[in-house]
Amino acid sequence: MNDSGLIPENYADIRTGIVELLEAARTASARNVNALLTATYWEIGRRIVDSEQAGQQRAEYGEALIRRLASDLTERFGRGFGWRNLMQMRAFFLAWPQAKILQTPSAISSTLFDLATKFALPWSAYVRLLSIKNPEARAFYETEALRAGWSVRQLDRQIGSLFYERIALSKNKAAMLEKAEAAEASDTITAEEAIKDPFVLEFLGLKDEYSESDIEESLIQHLTDFLLELGDDFAFLGRQRRLRIDDTWFRIDLLFFHRRLRCLLIVDMKVGKFSYADAGQMHLYLNYAREHWMKPGENPPIGLILCAEKGAAEAHYALDNLPNKVLAAEFQTVLPDEKLIAEELERSRRELEDRRLLEQERRGES
């Protein structure tokens, strides 16, 4: 039954108003969660520093305390409270001490909700600011982020472009500051992206196993099944495996262990055409895996880059990091043929798109 005649004439205004309301609510929710997260981490840092002072600030006392806390908190709350993270919270308090955050010493008894109002930037921004060793430069970037309303991506871009150093040498500082206020298209962060920030997900105790699109998610699942069907050499270890390099988070789509080759296989999916940047990122993953995930007696990890561009599919093995060409050649003979994987990727993509179109047609008929 067609009920279009029952829809009021001002439906577009009603829909627009509700959409704006939901978007505003999501943005406010993301902002509030981030403020509470930041306040909590600052308070954790304060308590760690206070405990260290009680231990006469001995280095071994502080390290033992943080390592024990990391073990206990990780067991109780999961990821997000490792030794490195707790050290970051400690550094956060030291860089933004009570005198800088609170008006009076008695304010320390305030609730976390009161304390959250003192932090106008998200935790990810403070993490980025902590990487700046020069206190004057850090204060400058914090001030400009607050004044100009920079997103975390804008802040990261300005720090990466040495904005502080450039403006110090500029003869027209006002013009540079005004120009820096303009955001680029890539600087915008949606409320959904803010909630999916790894720090926020860890704070809320949520899993972050998500993909950029349904088609990518389905392709990854199909590829997993396909590789496992090739034989018992592939042992599945996980998907959307996270790794952190400096203050940047990365996600590896699939991680396998190849039993006969005795090495990790890292699989990265790209919905688009293969580029040298993809190869560079894969080698970043391989170097990290070799240093942090490789076990004694194993061979260096290898990478498989899958490009699922519409109308074409490619598969590329990254073997350049192997210690010698003989080993690389041995791996090449045992691993599945790249053409075979590309054909399976293309077949799966077409099948999934056909299925999605059929589903859309069925919904349109109903």
C-alpha positions as CSV (number, residue, x, y, z in Angstrom):
1,M,0.0,0.0,0.0
2,N,1.3,3.4,-1.0
3,D,0.8,5.8,2.0
4,S,2.5,8.8,0.3
5,G,-0.9,10.6,0.5
6,L,-0.7,10.4,4.3
7,I,2.7,12.1,4.5
8,P,2.4,15.8,5.6
9,E,3.7,18.4,3.2
10,N,6.3,19.6,5.7
11,Y,7.8,16.1,6.0
12,A,11.2,17.3,4.7
13,D,11.4,19.9,7.5
14,I,10.4,17.3,10.1
15,R,13.1,14.8,8.8
16,T,15.7,17.6,8.6
17,G,15.0,18.6,12.2
18,I,15.2,15.1,13.5
19,V,18.5,14.4,11.6
20,E,20.0,17.6,13.0
21,L,18.8,16.6,16.5
22,L,20.4,13.2,16.2
23,E,23.7,14.5,14.8
24,A,23.9,17.1,17.6
25,A,23.2,14.4,20.2
26,R,25.9,12.2,18.8
27,T,28.4,15.0,18.7
28,A,27.6,16.0,22.3
29,S,27.8,12.4,23.4
30,A,31.2,11.9,21.8
31,R,32.4,15.2,23.4
32,N,31.1,14.2,26.9
33,V,32.6,10.7,26.7
34,N,36.0,12.1,25.7
35,A,36.0,14.8,28.4
36,L,35.2,12.2,31.1
37,L,37.9,9.8,29.6
38,T,40.4,12.6,29.8
39,A,39.5,13.6,33.3
40,T,39.8,9.9,34.4
41,Y,43.2,9.5,32.9
42,W,44.4,12.7,34.4
43,E,43.2,11.5,37.8
44,I,44.9,8.2,37.4
45,G,48.1,10.0,36.5
46,R,47.7,12.2,39.6
47,R,47.3,9.1,41.9
48,I,50.3,7.4,40.4
49,V,52.5,10.5,40.9
50,D,51.2,10.9,44.5
51,S,52.0,7.3,45.2
52,E,55.5,7.7,43.8
53,Q,56.1,10.7,46.0
54,A,55.0,8.6,49.0
55,G,57.8,6.2,47.9
56,Q,60.4,9.0,48.0
57,Q,60.3,9.2,44.2
58,R,62.6,6.3,43.8
59,A,62.7,5.2,40.1
60,E,62.4,1.5,40.9
61,Y,59.4,2.2,43.1
62,G,57.5,4.0,40.4
63,E,58.3,1.4,37.7
64,A,57.2,-1.5,40.0
65,L,54.0,0.3,40.9
66,I,53.1,1.0,37.2
67,R,53.9,-2.5,36.1
68,R,51.8,-4.1,38.8
69,L,48.9,-1.7,38.1
70,A,49.2,-2.4,34.4
71,S,48.9,-6.2,35.1
72,D,46.0,-5.8,37.5
73,L,44.0,-3.3,35.5
74,T,44.4,-5.1,32.2
75,E,43.2,-8.3,33.8
76,R,40.1,-6.4,35.2
77,F,39.3,-4.0,32.4
78,G,41.1,-5.4,29.3
79,R,43.1,-3.4,26.8
80,G,44.0,0.3,27.4
81,F,45.8,0.1,30.7
82,G,49.1,-1.4,29.8
83,W,52.4,-0.1,31.1
84,R,52.8,2.4,28.2
85,N,49.3,3.8,28.6
86,L,49.8,4.3,32.4
87,M,53.1,6.0,31.7
88,Q,51.2,8.3,29.3
89,M,48.7,9.1,32.0
90,R,51.5,9.9,34.4
91,A,53.1,12.1,31.9
92,F,49.8,13.8,31.2
93,F,49.4,14.8,34.8
94,L,53.0,16.1,35.0
95,A,52.5,18.2,31.9
96,W,49.1,19.5,33.1
97,P,49.5,19.6,36.9
98,Q,46.9,20.6,39.5
99,A,48.0,24.2,39.5
100,K,47.3,24.4,35.8
101,I,44.0,22.6,35.8
102,L,42.4,23.4,39.1
103,Q,41.7,26.8,40.6
104,T,42.1,25.8,44.2
105,P,43.7,22.7,45.9
106,S,40.3,21.9,47.5
107,A,38.9,21.4,43.9
108,I,40.6,18.0,43.8
109,S,37.7,16.6,45.8
110,S,35.4,17.5,42.9
111,T,33.7,14.7,41.0
112,L,35.0,13.4,37.7
113,F,32.2,15.2,36.0
114,D,33.3,18.5,37.4
115,L,36.9,17.7,36.5
116,A,35.9,16.8,33.0
117,T,34.8,20.4,32.4
118,K,38.5,21.5,32.7
119,F,39.5,19.6,29.6
120,A,38.3,21.2,26.4
121,L,40.3,18.9,24.0
122,P,39.8,15.2,23.5
123,W,42.2,12.7,24.9
124,S,43.7,11.9,21.5
125,A,44.7,15.6,21.2
126,Y,46.5,15.6,24.6
127,V,48.3,12.4,23.5
128,R,49.5,14.2,20.4
129,L,50.5,17.2,22.4
130,L,52.5,15.0,24.8
131,S,54.7,14.0,21.9
132,I,56.0,17.6,21.8
133,K,59.0,17.9,24.1
134,N,59.3,21.7,23.9
135,P,56.9,23.1,26.6
136,E,56.5,26.4,24.8
137,A,55.6,24.7,21.5
138,R,53.2,22.4,23.3
139,A,51.4,25.4,25.0
140,F,51.2,27.2,21.6
141,Y,49.6,24.2,19.9
142,E,47.1,23.7,22.8
143,T,46.2,27.4,22.7
144,E,45.7,27.5,19.0
145,A,43.7,24.2,19.0
146,L,41.3,25.8,21.6
147,R,41.2,29.2,19.9
148,A,40.7,27.9,16.3
149,G,38.7,24.8,17.2
150,W,41.1,22.4,15.5
151,S,40.1,18.8,15.3
152,V,42.7,16.2,16.3
153,R,43.5,15.7,12.6
154,Q,44.1,19.5,12.2
155,L,46.3,19.5,15.2
156,D,48.3,16.6,13.9
157,R,48.7,18.2,10.5
158,Q,49.8,21.5,12.0
159,I,52.4,19.8,14.3
160,G,53.6,17.7,11.4
161,S,54.1,20.8,9.3
162,L,56.2,22.5,12.0
163,F,53.7,25.3,12.3
164,Y,55.2,26.6,15.6
165,E,58.7,26.8,14.1
166,R,57.4,28.4,10.8
167,I,55.3,31.0,12.6
168,A,58.2,32.0,14.8
169,L,60.2,32.9,11.6
170,S,57.2,34.5,9.8
171,K,57.0,38.3,9.5
172,N,53.2,38.1,9.1
173,K,52.1,35.9,12.0
174,A,48.5,37.2,12.0
175,A,48.0,36.0,8.4
176,M,49.4,32.6,9.2
177,L,47.2,32.2,12.3
178,E,44.2,33.2,10.3
179,K,45.0,30.7,7.5
180,A,45.6,27.9,10.0
181,E,42.0,28.2,11.1
182,A,40.7,26.9,7.8
183,A,40.1,23.2,7.9
184,E,40.8,20.8,5.0
185,A,38.3,18.2,3.9
186,S,40.3,15.4,5.5
187,D,40.4,17.2,8.9
188,T,36.7,16.6,9.7
189,I,35.9,14.0,12.3
190,T,32.4,12.7,12.6
191,A,30.8,11.8,15.9
192,E,30.9,8.1,14.8
193,E,34.7,8.3,14.2
194,A,35.2,10.0,17.6
195,I,33.3,7.2,19.3
196,K,35.4,4.6,17.4
197,D,38.6,6.2,18.5
198,P,40.6,3.4,20.1
199,F,41.1,5.3,23.3
200,V,37.3,5.8,23.7
201,L,36.5,2.2,22.8
202,E,39.0,1.0,25.4
203,F,37.6,3.4,28.0
204,L,34.1,2.1,27.4
205,G,35.1,-1.5,27.3
206,L,33.9,-2.0,23.7
207,K,35.4,-4.0,20.9
208,D,36.6,-2.1,17.8
209,E,36.3,-4.9,15.2
210,Y,34.7,-3.0,12.4
211,S,35.4,-2.3,8.8
212,E,34.9,0.7,6.6
213,S,32.1,-0.9,4.6
214,D,29.9,-3.9,4.5
215,I,31.4,-5.1,1.2
216,E,34.9,-5.0,2.7
217,E,33.7,-6.8,5.8
218,S,32.2,-9.6,3.6
219,L,35.3,-9.8,1.4
220,I,37.5,-10.3,4.4
221,Q,35.3,-13.1,5.7
222,H,35.2,-14.8,2.2
223,L,39.0,-14.5,2.0
224,T,39.4,-16.0,5.4
225,D,37.3,-19.0,4.4
226,F,39.1,-19.3,1.1
227,L,42.6,-19.4,2.6
228,L,41.5,-21.9,5.3
229,E,40.1,-24.1,2.6
230,L,43.4,-24.3,0.8
231,G,44.7,-26.7,3.4
232,D,45.8,-27.0,7.0
233,D,48.9,-24.9,6.5
234,F,47.0,-21.7,7.3
235,A,46.2,-21.1,11.0
236,F,43.9,-18.2,11.7
237,L,45.0,-15.9,14.4
238,G,42.7,-12.9,14.2
239,R,41.1,-10.1,12.3
240,Q,41.3,-6.3,12.7
241,R,44.4,-6.8,14.8
242,R,45.5,-3.5,16.2
243,L,49.0,-2.2,16.5
244,R,50.3,1.1,17.8
245,I,53.3,2.9,16.4
246,D,54.2,6.1,18.4
247,D,50.8,7.8,18.8
248,T,49.2,6.3,15.7
249,W,46.8,3.3,15.6
250,F,46.7,0.8,12.7
251,R,44.5,-2.2,12.0
252,I,45.6,-5.3,10.2
253,D,42.7,-6.9,8.4
254,L,43.8,-10.6,8.9
255,L,46.6,-12.4,10.6
256,F,47.5,-16.0,9.9
257,F,50.3,-18.3,10.8
258,H,51.6,-20.6,8.0
259,R,52.7,-23.8,9.6
260,R,54.9,-25.2,6.9
261,L,56.7,-21.8,6.3
262,R,56.8,-21.1,10.1
263,C,55.9,-17.5,9.7
264,L,53.2,-15.0,10.2
265,L,51.1,-13.9,7.2
266,I,49.7,-10.4,7.4
267,V,46.8,-9.7,5.0
268,D,45.7,-6.1,4.3
269,M,42.6,-5.3,2.3
270,K,42.4,-2.1,0.1
271,V,39.1,-1.1,-1.6
272,G,40.9,0.7,-4.4
273,K,43.8,0.5,-6.8
274,F,47.2,-0.7,-5.5
275,S,49.7,2.1,-4.8
276,Y,53.2,2.4,-3.5
277,A,51.8,3.8,-0.3
278,D,50.0,0.5,0.3
279,A,53.4,-1.3,0.0
280,G,55.0,1.2,2.3
281,Q,52.3,0.6,4.9
282,M,52.6,-3.2,4.6
283,H,56.4,-3.0,5.2
284,L,55.6,-0.9,8.3
285,Y,53.4,-3.7,9.5
286,L,56.0,-6.4,8.7
287,N,58.7,-4.5,10.6
288,Y,56.5,-4.2,13.6
289,A,55.4,-7.8,13.5
290,R,59.1,-9.0,13.1
291,E,60.0,-6.9,16.2
292,H,57.0,-7.5,18.5
293,W,55.1,-10.6,17.3
294,M,57.7,-13.0,15.8
295,K,58.7,-15.9,18.1
296,P,62.1,-17.5,18.3
297,G,62.7,-20.0,15.6
298,E,60.2,-18.5,13.2
299,N,60.9,-17.0,9.8
300,P,60.3,-13.3,9.1
301,P,56.6,-12.4,8.5
302,I,55.3,-11.9,5.0
303,G,52.5,-9.7,3.7
304,L,49.7,-10.0,1.3
305,I,48.1,-6.8,-0.1
306,L,44.6,-7.3,-1.6
307,C,43.2,-4.6,-3.8
308,A,39.5,-5.0,-4.5
309,E,38.9,-2.1,-7.0
310,K,35.6,-2.4,-8.8
311,G,36.1,-4.2,-12.1
312,A,39.6,-5.5,-11.1
313,A,41.4,-7.3,-8.3
314,E,45.0,-7.6,-7.5
315,A,47.1,-9.5,-5.0
316,H,50.7,-8.6,-4.1
317,Y,53.0,-10.5,-1.7
318,A,55.6,-8.4,0.1
319,L,58.7,-10.5,0.4
320,D,61.4,-7.8,0.3
321,N,62.0,-7.9,4.1
322,L,63.1,-11.6,4.0
323,P,66.8,-12.1,4.8
324,N,67.7,-13.7,1.5
325,K,66.3,-14.4,-2.0
326,V,66.5,-18.2,-1.6
327,L,64.1,-18.0,1.3
328,A,61.9,-15.6,-0.6
329,A,61.8,-18.1,-3.6
330,E,61.0,-21.0,-1.2
331,F,58.1,-19.0,0.2
332,Q,56.8,-18.1,-3.2
333,T,56.6,-21.8,-4.2
334,V,54.5,-22.7,-1.1
335,L,52.2,-19.7,-0.9
336,P,49.0,-19.7,-3.0
337,D,49.4,-18.1,-6.5
338,E,48.7,-14.4,-6.5
339,K,46.5,-14.8,-9.6
340,L,44.4,-17.5,-7.9
341,I,43.8,-15.2,-4.9
342,A,42.9,-12.2,-7.2
343,E,40.4,-14.4,-9.1
344,E,38.8,-15.5,-5.9
345,L,38.7,-11.9,-4.7
346,E,37.0,-10.7,-7.9
347,R,34.5,-13.6,-7.9
348,S,33.6,-12.9,-4.3
349,R,33.2,-9.2,-4.9
350,R,30.9,-9.8,-7.9
351,E,28.8,-12.3,-5.9
352,L,28.5,-10.0,-3.0
353,E,27.5,-7.0,-5.2
354,D,24.9,-9.1,-7.0
355,R,23.5,-10.2,-3.7
356,R,23.3,-6.7,-2.5
357,L,21.6,-5.5,-5.7
358,L,19.1,-8.3,-5.4
359,E,18.3,-7.4,-1.8
360,Q,17.8,-3.7,-2.9
361,E,15.4,-4.8,-5.6
362,R,13.4,-6.9,-3.2
363,R,13.1,-4.1,-0.7
364,G,11.9,-1.8,-3.6
365,E,9.2,-4.3,-4.6
366,S,7.9,-4.5,-1.1
